[in-house]
């Protein structure tokens, strides 16, 4: 069995990888195919796993306001349009109250 070390395994989320790519290419219109080819290869190289669904990740970041959809299949990261997002909608206390209300079911 091969031991996994920091050298050969870097844990990174799929959305973090998407943002890394777009942030390293600010204000550039990036075709979907160009990004997907890079993401599939880079995620495999870094984690040893397959990038599940890059399309979903891009759509989610666009919907959350982190990416601009220039036209079908072309996205751009524009730092001047992206404000700091608070991704934590509820405090831990509110989350606990919601889970208790719902019988701890999702």
Secondary structure, 3 states (H helix, E strand, C coil): CCCCCCCCCCCCCHHHHHHHHHHCCCCCCEEHHHHHHHHHHHHHHHHCCCCCCHHHHHHHHHHCCCCEEEECCEEECCCCCCCCCCCCCCCHHHHHHHHHHCCCCC
